Amino acid sequence: MFVFKHRNPEMQLEKKHTASHMRDIIEAGCEVAMVRDAVAGGVNEEGNGYEAAMVNYRFMANAVWTTEEAVKRMKAAAAA
């Protein structure tokens, strides 16, 4: 799961439901916050997919939040 905020509020995005499209959303001008406890990754003999994803998210996303923090921020934004 990720939360996005576009610089142009009229912009409609179709690819907003999977982390694999995070780059597309960033390139479209959005600020992206990944929700760290709403994603998963496999583990095999080569490494831990979840840990690798967290490293990538920290480089690409504007923020990495917990679900609790994301809900708190969305509620605050809705109330503003």
Secondary structure, DSSP 4 states (H G I P E B T S, - for coil): -EEEEESSTT---S--SSGGGHHHHHHTTEEEEEEGGG----EETTEEHHHHHHHHHHHHSSEEE-HHHHHHHHHHHHH-
